[in-house]
Amino acid sequence: MVTIDLTRVNRISPYSLVASNRPLFYELITDTGIDYTIGFTPNGILPDVLSYEFVIVNRSQRKSPRDVKLRQSIIALIQEFFRQRKAVLIYICETGDNRQSQRFRLFDSWRRASGQERFVSLSMNLTDEEGIPNYAAIITRKDNPDLPFISKQFRVMEELLREKPE
């Protein structure tokens, strides 16, 4: 089970994060008044791997300008998540508004800005039956002792998703 020390996060986060009612979820309000909930929810997509899906919800449902402080706050939370050596993060881009490729590029830029030399990132881009591209990534520390197994499970899942039903 992953734990988050919110005091440590808030020491380096430009926005103050407040614990939500939901475990491992936090709320913040940006300088432009946009209300976000961000956090981690257990995800059983990889068999026998304890992983967490990273979730960002714009509760204000207003367009968010590029906000460096938001990026820094998210990176602070993710860095705390990865203080645990065996932490595994899954990021699946929401497709409802057809902006999943932009979300994936943005998340990838945040990952690179957070010191990627410590992490391994595996990603996939799959097009579903309706022609909609789907993006997903898994990130873990390079020193995770389960890395070979995690990598194998991710690639097996990718192969299964790529198989076309007969």
N, C-alpha and C positions, 0 to 999 in steps of 0.2 A: 504494500500500500504506500502510495506517495503522500508525503506531507509537505505543506507549504508554511514557511515562517513569514507571515505577512509583515511583521516588523522589519525584517531584513529586506523584503521587497520594497517597502515604502521608504527605506533609507536611500534607495537609488532611483526610485521611480519619480518622475516629475509630477505625475498625477497621483493623488492619494487613492489607493485601492481599499475598499471596505468589503468585509466578508459578506457574502450573500447567505440566504437561508439554505441554499443547496451546497453540500460539501464540495470543496475545491473550486468554487465559483466566487467571483469578485466583481464588484461594481465600481465604476468610476464615471465622472462627468468631465468632459473636455472643456477647454476655455471657450469653445463656441456653443456650449450647452448641450452637446450630444451625449446621451446616456448610454453607456456600454455595460454589458455583462460579458466577462471573459472567464474562461476556466477550462477545467479538464473533467471529462466524464469517462468512466471505464468503457472500453470498447473490446468486444470479444471477436473481432474480425480475424485475428490471427490465432489459430488453434494453439493452446498451451503457452501463450505469451500474454502476460499481464501488460496491457497497453492502454493508453488514454488518448481519447480524441480531443484535440484542442478546438475550442468553440469560441467564436466572437459573435456577439449579438448586438446590433445597433438597435437598442430598444426605442430610440426616438424615431426611427425609420425616416431619418433625414439624411441627405447626401452629406458625406463627411469630407471636408477638405483634407489635403495631405497634412498630417499633423505629426511633426517630429516627436512631440512629447508623448503622443499616443504610442508611436512605434517604440520609444524608449521604455515606456511603461510595460508594454507587452513583452519586450525583450527581458526586462527585469523579472517579470513573472516566470517566463520560460527558463531563465537562468536558475532561478530558485528551484523550479521543477527538476532541472538536471543536476542539482546538487546530489541527488540520489543516483548512484552509479548504474543501477539497473533500470532506470526510467526509460520508457519507450513512448514516444509521442507519435500520434497519427493525425494527419491533417487531410481532411476531405473537403474539397471546395464545393459549396452550395451552387446548384445549377438553375434555380428558379428564375433568375433574371438574366440568364445567359452571360454573366460576367465572371464565370469561373476561371477563365484564363487570366484575367486581370488579378483576381484574388490569389491565384497560384504564384504569379510573378511577384506580387507584393509580399506574400509570405516568404517566398524564397529570398527576396532582397533583405527582409528582416533577419532571416536565418544567417545569411552571409555577413550581415553587419554585427551579429552577436558573437563572432569568433568561431567560425566554422571549422577551424583546425582541430577542435576537440570532438567533433561530431561526425557521424556517418549518416548520410541521407540517401535513401532509396526512393525513387519516385516512379509513377506510372501515369500514362495518359491513355485512356481507353475511350473509344467512341461506342456509345450504346446503339441498340437496334433502331432508334429514331434519329441517329446521326448526331447526337449531342455529345460533345467531348466531356469527359469526366477526368478530374485530376486528383491525385492522392499522393501523399508522401509519408514516409515513416522516418523518424529521426531518433537516434540514440547515441550515447557516448561511445567513443572508440574503445574505451577500456571496459565496456560492458562485457562480462564473461560469457553472456549468452548470445553475443553478436552473430556467430556463425549460424546458430539455430534460428535466430530472428530473421536473418537474411534469407535463409532457405525457406522459411514459412512465407515470407513476403513474396518471393518469386513463385512459389507454388500457388499462392492465392492469385497472383497476376496471371499465371498460365490458365488457371481455372476460369477467370473472368474473360480471358481472351477467346476461350473455346466457344465456337458457335454451336447453338443447339441444332440438332438434326431434325 
